C-alpha cells in the first residue's frame, strides 16, 4: 500500500518519524524522569508499569526482550482492540433503543446532534448511505453490531464491494475530467506532499504504464496489504531509534533508556496504555 493511500485509510496508527526527530540525545533516562514527573508518578512507578507490560503482555518467551514478532503481534492486537472498542462505543451511543440493530435514521440523528459535528455535504451524505446499504448484509435497512463494524471501518472489512465503493470515492475526489481514470496531474493537484513521492507512487501503481490509473490498479494498491505495513514501518523506526546493541531485540533497559521513541507508537498506544490498570489490560 502506498504512503498516500496508507495515510488516507489508516489514521489510527500514529507516525513516529517526528518522535524520532525530536528525541534529544540528552542524559540517558531523562525522558522517563520528565514523563513520570508530568504524570505525577515516581520514576520507579513508571518503570514497574513498563516492566509489567513487557513481562505480562508483550514478551512471549520470557526473556524480557521484545522481538519483531512479539512487537508485531502486540501492535496488531492493540490496533484491532482499539478499533473494536471505538466501533462498539459508537454503535451503542447511537442505538438509543439499546436493541440489536441500528437504523440509518438513528445514526444520522446521533451523528448530526454531536456538539462538534461538522456540516455534512450532500456528497458525504450520499456516500454514507451507499456504505450503509453495502454493509447491510441481510437487507433489512438496519445494521447489527457486526454489520456496523463493516460500515464504521470499511477499509478493514473483507467486503469486496465495499472496497469498490472506497475506490470510487477516491477517484471521484480527484477525477477532474470525469473519465473514471486518474492522471498524474489530477493526483498532484489533489494531494499534498512531496511531488517526487507522488510521481514515484503513481509510476509504481500504473501497472500497464499507460499514464493513467484505472479502478483495478488503484484497488490493488489500496488493498494489496493491510495495517501490517504501517506496523512494520513503526517497528523499523523503533529498532532504528532504540536498538542500541543492534541485535534486533529491544531489551527492557533499552526501552527505559529510549522511552521517547516508544511514546508515539502502538507499543505504548501513544502513551495511553500507561494510564490503564492491570485489569483493563
C-alpha positions in Angstrom: 0.0 0.0 0.0 1.4 3.4 -0.9 2.2 6.2 1.6 -0.5 8.3 0.0 -3.2 5.7 0.4 -1.9 4.5 3.7 -2.5 8.0 5.1 -6.0 8.0 3.6 -7.1 4.8 5.3 -5.0 4.2 8.4 -5.5 7.2 10.6 -5.4 5.4 13.9 -1.7 4.4 13.7 0.5 7.4 14.6 3.7 8.1 12.8 6.9 8.0 14.9 9.1 9.9 12.5 8.6 13.2 14.3 9.1 11.4 17.6 12.5 10.2 16.5 13.5 13.5 15.0 12.5 15.3 18.2 14.2 12.8 20.5 17.1 14.7 22.1 20.1 12.6 22.8 20.4 14.0 26.3 21.2 12.3 29.6 20.1 8.7 29.5 16.7 8.1 31.1 15.9 11.9 31.4 12.8 11.5 29.3 11.5 8.8 31.6 12.0 11.0 34.7 10.4 14.0 33.0 7.4 12.0 31.8 6.9 10.5 35.2 7.0 13.9 36.7 4.4 15.2 34.3 2.1 12.3 35.1 2.8 12.9 38.9 4.3 9.5 39.3 7.6 8.4 40.8 10.1 7.1 38.2 10.1 3.8 39.9 6.3 3.6 39.5 6.6 4.1 35.7 9.4 1.6 35.5 7.2 -1.0 37.2 4.3 -0.3 34.8 6.6 -0.8 31.8 8.2 -3.9 33.3 4.8 -5.5 33.9 3.6 -4.6 30.4 6.6 -6.2 28.8 6.6 -9.3 31.1 2.9 -10.0 31.2 1.5 -8.7 27.9 4.1 -8.3 25.1 7.0 -10.7 25.8 6.0 -14.3 24.8 9.2 -16.2 25.5 10.1 -14.8 28.9 13.4 -13.2 28.1 12.3 -9.6 28.8 13.3 -8.6 25.3 10.9 -7.6 22.5 11.4 -9.3 19.2 10.0 -8.0 15.9 7.5 -10.9 16.1 6.4 -10.0 19.6 6.0 -6.3 18.9 4.1 -7.0 15.7 1.6 -9.3 17.5 1.1 -6.8 20.3 0.6 -3.9 18.0 -1.8 -5.7 15.7 -3.8 -6.7 18.8 -3.7 -3.1 20.1 -4.9 -1.8 16.7 -7.8 -4.2 16.4 -8.8 -3.9 20.1 -9.0 -0.1 19.7 -11.0 -0.4 16.5 -13.4 -2.8 18.1 -13.8 -0.6 21.2 -14.5 2.5 19.1 -16.9 0.7 16.9 -18.9 -0.8 19.8 -18.9 2.6 21.6 -20.3 4.4 18.5 -22.9 1.7 17.9 -24.4 1.8 21.4 -24.1 5.6 21.7 -26.3 5.9 18.7 -28.6 2.9 19.5 -30.9 4.7 21.9 -33.3 1.8 22.0 -30.5 -0.5 23.0 -31.7 -3.3 20.7 -29.7 -5.4 18.3 -30.0 -3.2 15.2 -29.3 0.4 14.4 -31.2 2.3 11.7 -29.7 4.8 9.4 -32.1 7.5 10.7 -30.9 6.7 14.3 -27.3 7.0 13.2 -27.9 10.2 11.3 -29.7 11.8 14.3 -26.8 10.8 16.5 -24.1 11.9 14.1 -25.7 15.3 13.4 -26.5 16.0 17.1 -22.9 16.0 18.2 -21.8 19.4 19.5 -18.7 19.4 17.3 -20.4 17.7 14.3 -19.2 19.2 11.0 -21.6 20.3 8.3 -22.3 17.2 6.2 -22.3 17.9 2.4 -24.7 16.2 0.1 -21.8 14.2 -1.4 -20.7 13.0 2.0 -24.2 12.1 3.0 -24.9 10.1 -0.2 -21.6 8.2 0.3 -22.6 7.4 3.8 -25.9 6.0 2.5 -24.1 3.9 -0.1 -21.7 2.5 2.5 -24.6 1.8 4.9 -26.5 -0.2 2.2 -23.4 -2.1 1.3 -22.8 -3.1 4.9 -26.4 -4.1 5.3 -25.8 -7.8 4.6 -29.4 -9.0 5.3 -31.1 -6.1 3.6 -33.3 -5.0 6.4 -32.2 -1.4 6.3 -30.6 -1.7 9.7 -27.1 -2.7 10.8 -26.2 -5.2 13.5 -23.1 -4.6 15.5 -21.1 -6.8 13.1 -22.5 -5.0 10.1 -21.9 -1.7 11.7 -18.2 -2.7 12.0 -18.0 -3.0 8.2 -19.7 0.4 7.8 -17.5 2.1 10.5 -14.2 0.8 9.3 -14.8 -0.1 5.6 -11.1 -0.3 4.6 -10.7 -3.1 7.2 -13.6 -5.2 6.0 -13.3 -8.2 3.7 -16.3 -7.0 1.8 -15.0 -6.6 -1.8 -18.0 -4.4 -2.9 -17.2 -2.1 0.0 -13.7 -1.8 -1.2 -15.0 -0.9 -4.7 -17.1 1.9 -3.1 -13.9 3.3 -1.4 -12.1 3.3 -4.7 -15.0 5.0 -6.4 -14.8 7.7 -3.7 -11.1 8.1 -4.1 -11.3 8.5 -7.9 -14.3 10.9 -7.7 -12.4 13.3 -5.4 -9.5 13.6 -7.9 -11.1 12.9 -11.3 -11.4 16.5 -12.7 -12.4 15.4 -16.2 -14.8 12.7 -15.1 -13.3 9.8 -17.2 -13.1 7.5 -14.2 -9.3 7.4 -14.5 -6.6 9.4 -12.8 -3.7 11.1 -14.5 -0.6 12.2 -12.6 -1.6 15.8 -12.8 -5.0 15.1 -11.3 -3.4 13.3 -8.3 -0.8 16.1 -7.8 -3.5 18.7 -7.9 -5.4 17.0 -5.1 -2.6 15.6 -2.9 -0.3 17.4 -0.5 3.2 16.3 0.0 6.4 16.0 -2.0 5.7 15.8 -5.7 8.6 13.3 -6.3 7.0 10.9 -3.9 3.6 11.2 -5.6 5.3 10.6 -9.0 7.1 7.5 -7.6 3.8 6.2 -6.2 2.0 6.9 -9.5 4.6 5.1 -11.6 4.5 2.0 -9.3 0.7 1.9 -9.2 0.3 2.3 -13.0 0.8 -1.4 -13.8 0.3 -1.2 -17.6 2.3 2.1 -17.8 -0.4 3.9 -19.9 -0.1 7.1 -18.0 -3.3 6.8 -16.0 -4.7 4.9 -13.1 -7.7 2.6 -13.5 -10.1 1.4 -10.9 -8.5 -2.1 -10.6 -5.0 -0.6 -10.4 -6.0 1.7 -7.5 -7.9 -1.0 -5.8 -4.9 -3.3 -5.9 -2.7 -0.6 -4.4 -5.2 0.1 -1.7 -5.9 -3.4 -0.6 -2.9 -5.5 -1.5 -1.6 -5.0 2.0 -3.1 -4.1 5.4 -2.3 -2.3 8.6 0.7 -4.7 8.9 2.6 -2.4 6.6 2.2 0.6 8.9 3.1 -1.6 11.9 6.3 -2.9 10.2 7.2 0.7 9.5 6.9 1.6 13.2 8.9 -1.5 14.2 11.7 -0.5 11.9 11.7 3.0 13.4 11.8 1.6 16.9 14.7 -0.6 16.0 16.5 2.3 14.4 15.9 4.5 17.5 16.2 2.1 20.4 18.1 -1.0 19.5 21.5 0.3 20.7 23.3 -3.1 20.6 21.9 -3.8 17.1 20.7 -7.3 17.9 17.2 -6.6 16.6 15.7 -7.1 20.0 14.6 -4.4 22.4 15.6 -5.1 26.0 13.8 -3.7 29.0 16.8 -1.5 29.6 16.8 -0.2 26.0 13.1 0.7 26.3 13.7 2.7 29.5 16.7 4.5 28.0 14.8 5.3 24.8 11.3 5.7 26.1 10.7 8.8 23.9 10.9 6.5 20.8 8.1 4.3 22.0 5.6 7.0 23.2 4.3 7.8 19.7 3.9 4.1 18.7 1.3 1.4 19.2 3.7 -0.5 21.5 2.6 2.1 24.2 -0.5 3.2 22.2 0.8 6.8 22.2 1.2 6.6 26.0 -2.4 5.9 26.8 -1.8 2.3 27.8 0.2 3.6 30.8 -3.0 5.1 32.2 -4.8 1.7 32.4 -4.9 -0.7 35.3 -3.6 -4.2 35.0 -7.2 -5.5 34.9 -8.0 -3.2 31.9 -5.1 -4.8 30.0 
